[in-house]
Amino acid sequence: MAPTHRYSADINNVGSISQALYAKGNPNYDELEASRWQAAQVSTLSIFNFAGRIIIGMLPGPSTLEPSFI
């Protein structure tokens, strides 16, 4: 399993990217609205990351699966 700090770095990068995309070409850039948008992006990613880990963790491991052709 990869270290958890790698995932937090990826999530931080998503926050930076969302800030940059919100600011690019936006003549009405608002720092507060950009922060809200960034928080929504990071929260969504975090929730789906957590849910994916839980779902994958509940699946049976490869040693418990039998081949479908037998």
SULGIUR-V925379 format. One record per residue. N is the residue number from 1. NEAR is the number of other ideal C-beta (glycine too) atoms within 8 Angstrom. D_FIRST is the distance of its C-alpha to the first C-alpha in Angstrom with 2 decimals. Layout:
n->N near->NEAR d_first->D_FIRST
n->N near->NEAR d_first->D_FIRST
This chain:
n->1 near->2 d_first->0.00
n->2 near->5 d_first->3.78
n->3 near->5 d_first->6.53
n->4 near->6 d_first->8.63
n->5 near->6 d_first->11.60
n->6 near->8 d_first->10.83
n->7 near->9 d_first->11.36
n->8 near->8 d_first->14.40
n->9 near->8 d_first->15.74
n->10 near->8 d_first->15.65
n->11 near->12 d_first->17.40
n->12 near->8 d_first->19.83
n->13 near->8 d_first->20.60
n->14 near->11 d_first->21.45
n->15 near->11 d_first->23.80
n->16 near->8 d_first->25.46
n->17 near->8 d_first->25.88
n->18 near->12 d_first->27.39
n->19 near->10 d_first->29.78
n->20 near->8 d_first->30.88
n->21 near->7 d_first->31.47
n->22 near->12 d_first->33.41
n->23 near->8 d_first->35.58
n->24 near->6 d_first->36.28
n->25 near->3 d_first->39.72
n->26 near->7 d_first->40.14
n->27 near->4 d_first->43.54
n->28 near->4 d_first->43.20
n->29 near->8 d_first->39.96
n->30 near->6 d_first->39.50
n->31 near->6 d_first->37.02
n->32 near->6 d_first->36.68
n->33 near->8 d_first->36.18
n->34 near->12 d_first->33.62
n->35 near->8 d_first->31.65
n->36 near->8 d_first->31.86
n->37 near->10 d_first->30.69
n->38 near->12 d_first->27.73
n->39 near->8 d_first->26.80
n->40 near->8 d_first->27.12
n->41 near->11 d_first->24.84
n->42 near->12 d_first->22.06
n->43 near->8 d_first->22.58
n->44 near->8 d_first->22.47
n->45 near->10 d_first->19.20
n->46 near->9 d_first->17.66
n->47 near->8 d_first->19.19
n->48 near->8 d_first->18.06
n->49 near->10 d_first->14.43
n->50 near->8 d_first->14.69
n->51 near->8 d_first->16.72
n->52 near->8 d_first->14.49
n->53 near->8 d_first->11.55
n->54 near->8 d_first->14.33
n->55 near->8 d_first->15.91
n->56 near->7 d_first->13.03
n->57 near->6 d_first->12.34
n->58 near->5 d_first->16.05
n->59 near->6 d_first->16.30
n->60 near->4 d_first->17.03
n->61 near->6 d_first->14.74
n->62 near->4 d_first->16.10
n->63 near->4 d_first->17.92
n->64 near->5 d_first->20.02
n->65 near->7 d_first->21.16
n->66 near->4 d_first->24.46
n->67 near->5 d_first->25.71
n->68 near->4 d_first->27.94
n->69 near->3 d_first->30.74
n->70 near->4 d_first->31.58
